[in-house]
Amino acid sequence: KNKNGCRVIQDLIKRQSKEENDKIYEKIKNDLIDLSMNKYGCYAIKELLCNCSNTNYYKIFKKMFENINSLIENEYGNYLIQFFLNNEAGKDRKNLDKVYEVIKGHVIDLIKNKHAVYIVEKLLEIGNKLQKKIIINEILELDKVEKNYLISLTKDLYGNHVVKMLLKYSDKEDQELIIKKILSDPDIKKKDGFSSYVVEYIEELNVINK
């Protein structure tokens, strides 16, 4: 958890063999989640994930998955979950699918959290067509109940990034629906505040789609 100590451990992990790094895993495994949510500890855990045996890589994932809700909403644990998602995106997707199952039905709560929102964005980026659709539908369904939810999301510091991701990864029908809803708000058309980023993105889309 110490800045200088973390650098020493990271350097050691880089230089050692995977077998030697597995010994480090054995020493820290009981403190894995605590370290994962620490400003410096998370970098050491990331380095270990890159340089340990395949067996211990998935042991770390298993432990992280058991504590995924806490990690997703933590500033540093969130960083590790994003790293893991990127790693798994190019492999067998079964572990990635497990993460989607956890967040399904909780997307709205996650995008209200300034750290968890990055996980939603990442899942929109790397998900398959059905997984993307599930996330997008959760937001659009809430907008039907709370009529201005999409508008408020567009004006939000973190929400505007989510709206841009929705526009990027939704199908043409949903994309047109989202654009129509956003541009129906007169304040958003003024390009004030955070919503200006969304309006500019919509303008770029209109150019691309022509």
N, C-alpha and C positions, 0 to 999 in steps of 0.2 A: 504493500500500500504506500510505500515511500517512493518518491519520484526517482531518486538516484538508484535505489535498490531495484526498482522496476526495470530500469535501463540495463543494469547488470544481469538480471534474470533473462531479459529478452535477448541480450547478446549471447548469454550462455546457451539458451535454447537454440539459437540460430547455428551455433558452432558444434553442438553435440549431435550424436546420432539419435535416431528415433527411440532406440532401446534405452539410451541414457535419459532421454526426455520422459519416457514412460515412468521412470523413477521419480521425476519431479511431479508428475500427475499423481502418483501414489501418495506423495507427501501433502499435496494441497487439495485432494479430492473432497475432503470433508468441509473445506472452506471455499469450494468452487463458486457457489452462488454469491457469497459475500464478496469475493474478489471480482466477480463479473460485474458487480454493481458499484465498484470502486473506480475512482478517476484514473488511477494508475494500474490497478490490478487487471482491469479489462484488457489492456494492451498485452499484458503477459499471457492472459488466457488466449487471446487471439493468436499470439505467436506459437503457443503450445498446440492450438488447433492445426496450425500450418505444418508443425514439425513433430507430431507424435504418431504412433502407430494407428492404423485404421481402426483397430479394436477400441483404443482409448478415445479416438475421435468421436466414435458413436456412443461411448460411455458418457462423454462430456455432453453430447447432444441430448441423451436421455435425461441427464440431470437438469439440463437447461429447459427441456420440454416440460418436465415436472413442475418447473417454476416459471413457465413462460409468461403468465399474466404479470407477474412482478417485474420480470426482465423487460418486457415490451414497454412498460410505463416508466422505466428507469432510464435516466439520461445515458448511462454507460452500458447497462445491460442491453439496451435497445441497439446499440452499436454492434454488439456481438450477434444479436439475432439477425440483423441485416447482413452481416458478414456470412453467417451460416446460410441464409436464404440464397445469397449470391452463389455460394459454393454448391449448394444442392441443386440449383436450377439447371446445371449442366450434367447432372447425374441421374440416377434412379429417383424419380419424383415422389416416391412413397412417403419420405420424410417431410417433403414440402407439402404434400397433401394433408399430413397430420396438422400442420400449422394452420392451413386453411380451415380445417374442421374446427379448430379452437376459436378462430376469430369470427366464424360464421354466426350471425345473429348478434354480434357485438361491435360491428363496424362503427355504428353511430357513437358509441361510448369511446372507442379508440380515437376517432378523429377529433374528439374534444380535448384529447390529451396532447400536449405539445411535443411529447417524445413518441408516443404510440402512433401518431399520425404518419410518421415516416415509414412505419411498418406497413400501413395500409397502402401507401404510395408504392412501396417496393413490391407488395403482393399484386397490385394492379399491373405493375411492369412485367413481372415474371410469370404470372398465372396463365393457365390455359384459358381458352375461350369461355368455358363454363364458369370457372372460378372468378374471372373478371366480371362476368355477367351477374354473379351472385352479389358481389360487392356493390356494383353499380345499382342493382335493383333495391338493395337495402336502403340506399340513400334516396332513390327516386320514390320508393314506397312511403318513406317518412315525409317527403315533400307533399305527398297527396293528403297527409293528415295535418301536418303543420305547413300551411300554404306557402309561407315565406322561408322555409328552411334552406332551400337551395340558394336563395338570395342572401340570407344571413351568412351562409357558408362562403359565398363568393366575396363577401366584405370582410371576412375574418383573416387575421394575420396568418394562421396556419391553414384554414379552410380553403383559401384561394388556390393553394397548391394542389389540394385534393380535387377541386373542380377542374383544374387544368388537366389533371391525370384522367378524370372521368371523360373529358372531351377527347383526350388522346386515344383512350382505349375502348370507348363505347362504340357500338355499331352505328350505322348511319341514322337509323330511326331514333335511337336514344340521343345521339349527338344533336340532331335537329331539335328534339324536344327540350334538351338542356339549354341550347342556345336561345331558343324562343323564350323560355322562362326567364333567363338572365337578362336578356335585352328588353323585356317587358317592364323592367324597373327603371324609371326615369333617372334616379340617382346614379345608377351604375353607368348609364350612358355618358355621364359627366366625366367619367374616368378619374374619379376621386379615390384616394386611399388605395387599399389592397385590391379592390375589384378592378382597378385599371390594368393589372397584370392579366386578368382573365379576359377582359375586353380586347386587349392587344393580341392575346393568343387566338381569340375567335376571329379577329381580323386576318391573322396569318392563315388560319384554317380556311377561311373563305377564299383566300388567294390560291391556296394549294388545291382546293376542291373544284375550282373553276375549270 
